[in-house]
């Protein structure tokens, strides 16, 4: 079985697996490329015959998240105090 990636503007748009000849299934202009056993998914770049994974998402630093949560807690505490004294 072959696994093929459809390349659109240098990026993998979709991946399919088939036992049939890809040339029989789709017009050659659609840009199907055999992955040759490499793990490929939509969103990968295809540069000069090589599949390149997209960069991993960078999570917000924990310090920023904690500081943001502390600010939200302080704001809610102030609202509760204002309602209690209201």
C-alpha positions in Angstrom: 0.0 0.0 0.0 1.3 3.5 -0.9 0.8 6.6 1.2 0.6 9.8 -0.7 0.5 13.5 0.2 -1.2 16.1 -2.0 1.0 19.2 -2.1 -0.6 22.6 -2.6 1.6 25.7 -2.6 4.4 23.8 -1.0 2.3 22.5 1.9 0.7 19.1 2.5 -3.0 19.6 2.0 -4.1 16.0 2.7 -2.7 12.4 3.0 -4.3 9.2 1.6 -3.3 5.5 1.6 -4.2 3.4 -1.4 -3.2 0.1 -3.0 -4.1 1.5 -6.4 -1.9 3.5 -8.7 -2.2 7.2 -7.7 -2.1 8.2 -11.4 -5.2 6.1 -12.0 -7.1 7.8 -9.2 -6.2 11.5 -9.7 -5.0 13.8 -12.5 -1.2 14.3 -12.2 -1.7 18.0 -11.9 -3.1 17.5 -8.5 0.4 17.2 -7.1 0.4 13.8 -5.3 3.8 12.7 -3.9 4.6 9.4 -2.3 5.6 9.7 1.3 8.0 6.7 1.1 7.1 5.6 4.7 7.8 9.0 6.3 5.2 10.2 8.8 3.5 13.1 7.1 0.3 15.0 8.0 -1.6 18.0 6.6 0.3 21.2 7.4 3.8 19.8 6.7 5.9 21.8 4.3 7.3 20.1 1.2 10.6 21.7 0.3 12.9 20.4 -2.5 11.6 16.8 -2.1 11.7 16.8 1.7 8.7 16.8 4.1 9.3 19.3 7.0 7.1 19.2 10.1 5.5 22.5 11.2 7.1 24.1 14.2 5.6 23.0 17.6 3.3 25.5 19.2 5.0 27.5 21.9 3.1 27.5 25.2 2.9 30.6 27.3 5.5 30.6 30.1 4.1 29.3 33.3 5.1 32.5 35.1 2.9 34.6 32.9 0.0 32.2 33.4 0.4 32.3 37.2 0.6 36.1 37.2 -2.5 36.4 35.0 -4.4 34.0 37.3 -3.3 35.9 40.4 -4.5 39.2 38.9 -7.9 37.7 38.0 -8.3 36.3 41.6 -7.4 39.7 43.1 -10.0 41.4 40.8 -12.7 38.9 41.7 -11.9 39.2 45.4 -12.2 43.0 45.1 -15.6 42.6 43.5 -16.8 40.2 46.2 -15.6 42.6 48.9 -17.4 45.5 47.2 -20.6 43.5 47.0 -20.3 42.4 50.6 -19.8 46.0 51.8 -22.4 47.3 49.3 
